[in-house]
Amino acid sequence: MLFASKPIGVEISSQGITCALAGGTAGTPRVERVAHAPFSRETLQISLREPNILDPAAFIESLKTAHKQLLCPSKMISVSLPDGVSRILLLNHEGRFKSRTEAVDMIRWKLKKSIPFDSHDTHLDFQQLTVRENGDLALLVAIASRTVIGQYEELIAAAGLSPAYIDCNTFNIHRLFDRRLSLQEEYILITLYAGTLSIVAFFEGIPEFIRSKDLSGPLATDSRVYMEINSSLLVYKERFPERPVQTVFCVAAPGTAQSFQEMVTEATGIAPVLLETKSAILPGNSAPGDQARLFPCTAAIGAALRRL
């Protein structure tokens, strides 16, 4: 029962399951154990609209195997999914909401032309970021297919586990590095993780621009990655010409970090600060402490910290 009360994060990808058991405190988090269980290529395919899990039995078995390796009896987990299963939007809303139910209905109506699937099959969640000077609400909105999310929830339950939270990798990566990032109010975070390029710009401590692109296949040295970084930053500068980029952080796998930093430098004109998983969390006695082995656990660790 040593790890009974410690939170567990689970990243699910097309390659397999990664689990992380966290400990310590919010101020000094620690990773106690990590575990991996691979999938065959036919097990899971990321999709925004269609059920992702093609082989439910293999999925359940891999999830059970990875969870068992943590040696933790807790069945409550926080789940991190690839960005490609959802759409993340930033929205301004005039006026206040009387209730959360009214808020969801009004946001759904406002986004009805932007939702890429049947509105009746839409799971919608939101977070109020701030109240602007003119009284408008700045909202972070996540939309996903009920069919897609429901399949994950059903099969996680079939594995004997209970998902306390489900969100996407970009948010969980940011959560892991939040103690470092919170020292700045204005910055851009550029990540290349599990084949997805994500760019999030912050102003006065809240996100004002988000773009995520699946680039699975090419390496970080591929010109496509640079083109996507450059085009996203051009869009950002067109929307916010009065805000020059001054601070940039980046996250990338050890094998591609140097070339990725060079691309970010060329695109932004600023040498980015490389954020490393090994520097963001203390390793316990049963966890790896090097970047090569910790980096693939980045999103799972971030997910675990949500309940620390």
SULJOGI-V292335 format. One record per residue. N is the residue number from 1. SS is DSSP state (alpha for helix, beta for strand, coil for the rest). OMEGA is omega in whole degrees, 0 to 359 (NA if undefined). Layout:
n->{N,N}
ss->{SS,SS}
omega->{OMEGA,OMEGA}
This chain:
n->{1,2,3,4,5,6,7,8,9,10,11,12,13,14,15,16,17,18,19,20,21,22,23,24,25,26,27,28,29,30,31,32,33,34,35,36,37,38,39,40,41,42,43,44,45,46,47,48,49,50,51,52,53,54,55,56,57,58,59,60,61,62,63,64,65,66,67,68,69,70,71,72,73,74,75,76,77,78,79,80,81,82,83,84,85,86,87,88,89,90,91,92,93,94,95,96,97,98,99,100,101,102,103,104,105,106,107,108,109,110,111,112,113,114,115,116,117,118,119,120,121,122,123,124,125,126,127,128,129,130,131,132,133,134,135,136,137,138,139,140,141,142,143,144,145,146,147,148,149,150,151,152,153,154,155,156,157,158,159,160,161,162,163,164,165,166,167,168,169,170,171,172,173,174,175,176,177,178,179,180,181,182,183,184,185,186,187,188,189,190,191,192,193,194,195,196,197,198,199,200,201,202,203,204,205,206,207,208,209,210,211,212,213,214,215,216,217,218,219,220,221,222,223,224,225,226,227,228,229,230,231,232,233,234,235,236,237,238,239,240,241,242,243,244,245,246,247,248,249,250,251,252,253,254,255,256,257,258,259,260,261,262,263,264,265,266,267,268,269,270,271,272,273,274,275,276,277,278,279,280,281,282,283,284,285,286,287,288,289,290,291,292,293,294,295,296,297,298,299,300,301,302,303,304,305,306,307,308}
ss->{coil,coil,coil,coil,coil,coil,coil,beta,beta,beta,beta,beta,coil,coil,coil,beta,beta,beta,beta,beta,beta,beta,beta,beta,coil,coil,coil,coil,beta,beta,beta,beta,beta,beta,beta,beta,beta,beta,coil,coil,coil,coil,coil,beta,coil,coil,coil,coil,coil,coil,coil,coil,beta,coil,coil,alpha,alpha,alpha,alpha,alpha,alpha,alpha,alpha,alpha,alpha,alpha,alpha,alpha,alpha,coil,coil,coil,coil,coil,coil,beta,beta,beta,beta,beta,beta,coil,alpha,alpha,alpha,beta,beta,beta,beta,beta,beta,beta,beta,coil,coil,coil,coil,coil,coil,alpha,alpha,alpha,alpha,alpha,alpha,alpha,alpha,alpha,alpha,alpha,coil,coil,coil,coil,coil,coil,coil,coil,alpha,alpha,alpha,beta,beta,beta,beta,beta,beta,beta,beta,beta,beta,coil,coil,coil,coil,coil,beta,beta,beta,beta,beta,beta,beta,beta,beta,alpha,alpha,alpha,alpha,alpha,alpha,alpha,alpha,alpha,alpha,alpha,alpha,alpha,coil,coil,coil,beta,beta,beta,beta,beta,beta,beta,alpha,alpha,alpha,alpha,alpha,alpha,alpha,alpha,coil,alpha,alpha,alpha,alpha,coil,coil,coil,coil,coil,beta,beta,beta,beta,beta,beta,beta,coil,coil,beta,beta,beta,beta,beta,beta,beta,beta,coil,coil,beta,beta,beta,beta,beta,beta,beta,beta,beta,coil,coil,coil,coil,coil,coil,coil,coil,alpha,alpha,alpha,alpha,alpha,alpha,alpha,alpha,alpha,alpha,alpha,alpha,alpha,alpha,alpha,alpha,alpha,coil,coil,coil,coil,coil,coil,coil,coil,beta,beta,beta,beta,coil,coil,coil,coil,coil,alpha,alpha,alpha,alpha,alpha,alpha,alpha,alpha,alpha,alpha,alpha,alpha,coil,coil,coil,coil,beta,beta,coil,coil,alpha,alpha,alpha,alpha,coil,beta,beta,coil,coil,coil,coil,coil,coil,coil,alpha,alpha,alpha,alpha,alpha,alpha,alpha,alpha,alpha,alpha,alpha,alpha,alpha,alpha,alpha,coil,coil,coil}
omega->{186,185,190,187,185,187,181,173,181,173,177,179,178,179,180,182,172,180,176,177,184,176,182,180,179,180,179,183,181,173,186,179,170,181,180,172,185,172,164,183,184,186,188,178,184,179,178,189,187,175,187,189,185,180,184,182,179,178,181,181,179,179,177,182,181,180,181,182,179,181,182,183,183,179,181,183,170,190,176,181,175,180,185,179,183,172,179,184,171,190,171,180,179,178,183,177,177,181,178,178,177,180,180,180,182,178,179,180,182,184,189,179,182,183,187,175,183,183,180,180,186,168,184,174,181,175,175,183,181,171,184,183,180,179,178,175,172,187,169,187,175,176,180,178,176,180,181,182,180,178,177,182,182,184,172,177,179,176,178,183,182,180,177,179,171,173,189,186,183,180,182,174,178,181,180,184,187,181,178,184,183,175,179,175,181,181,174,177,181,183,170,188,178,176,180,174,181,179,180,178,181,175,184,174,179,180,177,179,178,173,180,185,176,179,182,183,183,175,181,180,183,182,180,179,180,181,180,177,184,182,178,180,176,177,179,182,177,180,185,184,183,184,179,179,181,182,181,173,176,179,179,180,183,183,182,187,184,180,178,176,180,178,179,178,180,183,186,186,182,175,184,173,178,177,182,181,183,181,185,184,179,177,173,183,183,182,175,180,182,184,183,182,180,185,179,180,188,183,179,178,178,179,180,183,179,182,181,NA}
